[in-house]
Amino acid sequence: MENDFHRSVSSRAARRNQQQQPKDAEGGLLYSGKLSQEYTMRILWKRGFVRLILTGGVIWMLLILTVLLFHIWSCQSSVAFFSALCNKDSKVYGMLDTMGLVTPPHRCPIPVADDPNKIVIPEKRTPEKLVQRLSYIMEDNTPTNGSQSSPLFGGQQTWQQRKESFKIKPTMKVHCGFMRGGGEEMSPKDIEYVKKCKFVVATGIFDAYDTPHQPSNVSKRSKSLFCFLMVVDEVSLKFIRKNVTVREDTDGGQWVGIWRLILLKNQPYDEPRRNGKVPKILTHRLFPQAQYSIWIDGKMELIVDPLLLLERYLWRGKHTFAIAQHKHHRSIYEEADSNKRRKRYARPLIDLHMKIYRYEGMEPWGPHKSTLSGKLIALCDIRCIYASALTVTFTILSSFQNWLT
């Protein structure tokens, strides 16, 4: 009996073990299946996240590349709207230029003569037919109502004086900057030096914008004939001394290569851009003894002999004044819109300036209209100016300066 009892107990235990083993096996399989499924989902999530990051990075880089390429294209576009969007003074454009991604500027061939030594300089000057005597107002008689404010560089020009300055007469007296105590003062040593300059190549650097670019292809004849004068302010002079070798002659004159540095103290305006326009437009006031003058911007490099330039643009066609037409814009109103888009100046002031032009009758330029016709004037690029010493030319430049001030 006992044996039968033990057999029944052992058989029951065996059956329990057999039933428990399938349950444990089934539970283990389910658990391991859950783990593998969660692990697979985690791997998929990680891979998806990495792919998302990579895809976003690629799209972002493509957007940046597209913007940079558009920036380069707009700077080289001949379309006025796109060229107005370009800012060549930006750090981005400078970085792209350093990397070699910006196409170098296209230089148009200039049909100049071959040999500067064969150029015949006109002996007779152009006769003064329109304005025979020209003088400048140096002090204003306008009452100041008891105020002791310092004189303005351009003076206190009244509306009546402004209107009269536009009427060409044999004898004229006009405002032309350089009022006594108004700024732009030259040292006595520089004044004495420029008195002997009959032929002038002038340039200028203001607010430490650039370093001097030395002219190339200048003949010995031009080196002995021309004065190469670089007008600078005090900030630029300090910057040039730190970055370029400046030598001093026995008379105290300062030189950088072929350029004689002409320091102008007490700048009349708060903006370097406006200060830089003074020597550009009023070159004849700074160097009154010059018979012929060439102005080039400080960021430009003179690569043609100056005698060849005067022969090409003045003497060959018997002209007295030459200036380039603007590359993109034909109207002052187009230039105003461009300045507003580039945020170069306060928009309300630009609008007010244009309102005055419209009030005085200046019409927009059109392809069907002539370049110079009465009150209609096409926009010019004043980065390069060729001029002979003619009083009517000085009158126009003086009016231009009064326009800006």
Secondary structure as the mmCIF struct_conf table of DSSP 4:
data_model
#
loop_
_struct_conf.conf_type_id
_struct_conf.id
_struct_conf.beg_label_comp_id
_struct_conf.beg_label_asym_id
_struct_conf.beg_label_seq_id
_struct_conf.end_label_comp_id
_struct_conf.end_label_asym_id
_struct_conf.end_label_seq_id
HELX_RH_AL_P HELX_RH_AL_P1 GLU A 2 CYS A 75
TURN_TY1_P TURN_TY1_P1 GLN A 76 GLN A 76
HELX_RH_AL_P HELX_RH_AL_P2 ALA A 80 LEU A 85
TURN_TY1_P TURN_TY1_P2 LYS A 88 ASP A 89
BEND BEND1 SER A 90 SER A 90
HELX_RH_AL_P HELX_RH_AL_P3 LYS A 91 THR A 98
TURN_TY1_P TURN_TY1_P3 MET A 99 GLY A 100
BEND BEND2 VAL A 102 VAL A 102
HELX_LH_PP_P HELX_LH_PP_P1 THR A 103 HIS A 106
HELX_LH_PP_P HELX_LH_PP_P2 CYS A 108 ILE A 110
BEND BEND3 ASP A 114 ASP A 114
HELX_RH_3T_P HELX_RH_3T_P1 PRO A 116 LYS A 118
HELX_LH_PP_P HELX_LH_PP_P3 ILE A 119 PRO A 122
BEND BEND4 GLU A 123 LYS A 124
HELX_LH_PP_P HELX_LH_PP_P4 ARG A 125 PRO A 127
BEND BEND5 LEU A 130 LEU A 130
BEND BEND6 GLN A 132 GLN A 132
STRN STRN1 ARG A 133 TYR A 136
BEND BEND7 GLU A 139 GLU A 139
TURN_TY1_P TURN_TY1_P4 ASN A 145 GLY A 146
HELX_LH_PP_P HELX_LH_PP_P5 SER A 149 LEU A 152
BEND BEND8 PHE A 153 GLY A 154
HELX_RH_AL_P HELX_RH_AL_P4 TRP A 159 SER A 165
TURN_TY1_P TURN_TY1_P5 PHE A 166 PHE A 166
BEND BEND9 LYS A 167 LYS A 167
BEND BEND10 PRO A 170 PRO A 170
STRN STRN2 THR A 171 VAL A 174
BEND BEND11 GLY A 177 GLY A 177
TURN_TY1_P TURN_TY1_P6 ARG A 180 GLY A 181
BEND BEND12 GLY A 182 GLY A 183
STRN STRN3 GLU A 185 MET A 186
HELX_LH_PP_P HELX_LH_PP_P6 SER A 187 SER A 187
HELX_RH_AL_P HELX_RH_AL_P5 PRO A 188 VAL A 194
TURN_TY1_P TURN_TY1_P7 LYS A 195 LYS A 196
BEND BEND13 LYS A 198 LYS A 198
STRN STRN4 PHE A 199 ILE A 205
TURN_TY1_P TURN_TY1_P8 ASP A 207 ALA A 208
HELX_LH_PP_P HELX_LH_PP_P7 PRO A 212 PRO A 215
BEND BEND14 ASN A 217 ASN A 217
HELX_RH_AL_P HELX_RH_AL_P6 LYS A 220 LEU A 225
STRN STRN5 PHE A 226 VAL A 232
HELX_RH_AL_P HELX_RH_AL_P7 GLU A 234 ASN A 243
BEND BEND15 VAL A 244 VAL A 244
STRN STRN6 ARG A 247 GLU A 248
TURN_TY1_P TURN_TY1_P9 THR A 250 ASP A 251
BEND BEND16 GLY A 252 GLY A 252
STRN STRN7 GLN A 254 VAL A 256
TURN_TY1_P TURN_TY1_P10 GLY A 257 ILE A 258
STRN STRN8 TRP A 259 LYS A 265
BEND BEND17 ASN A 266 ASN A 266
BEND BEND18 PRO A 268 ASP A 270
HELX_RH_AL_P HELX_RH_AL_P8 PRO A 272 ILE A 281
HELX_RH_AL_P HELX_RH_AL_P9 THR A 283 LEU A 286
BEND BEND19 PHE A 287 PHE A 287
TURN_TY1_P TURN_TY1_P11 PRO A 288 GLN A 289
BEND BEND20 GLN A 291 GLN A 291
STRN STRN9 TYR A 292 ILE A 296
TURN_TY1_P TURN_TY1_P12 GLY A 298 LYS A 299
BEND BEND21 MET A 300 MET A 300
BEND BEND22 VAL A 304 VAL A 304
HELX_RH_AL_P HELX_RH_AL_P10 PRO A 306 LEU A 310
HELX_RH_PI_P HELX_RH_PI_P1 GLU A 311 TRP A 315
TURN_TY1_P TURN_TY1_P13 ARG A 316 LYS A 318
BEND BEND23 THR A 320 THR A 320
STRN STRN10 PHE A 321 GLN A 325
HELX_LH_PP_P HELX_LH_PP_P8 HIS A 326 HIS A 326
BEND BEND24 LYS A 327 HIS A 328
BEND BEND25 ARG A 330 SER A 331
HELX_RH_AL_P HELX_RH_AL_P11 ILE A 332 ARG A 342
TURN_TY1_P TURN_TY1_P14 LYS A 343 LYS A 343
BEND BEND26 TYR A 345 TYR A 345
HELX_RH_AL_P HELX_RH_AL_P12 ARG A 347 TYR A 359
TURN_TY1_P TURN_TY1_P15 GLU A 360 GLY A 361
HELX_LH_PP_P HELX_LH_PP_P9 MET A 362 TRP A 365
TURN_TY1_P TURN_TY1_P16 PRO A 367 HIS A 368
BEND BEND27 LYS A 369 LYS A 369
BEND BEND28 THR A 371 THR A 371
STRN STRN11 LEU A 372 SER A 373
TURN_TY1_P TURN_TY1_P17 GLY A 374 LYS A 375
STRN STRN12 LEU A 376 ILE A 377
STRN STRN13 CYS A 380 SER A 388
HELX_RH_AL_P HELX_RH_AL_P13 THR A 391 LEU A 404
#
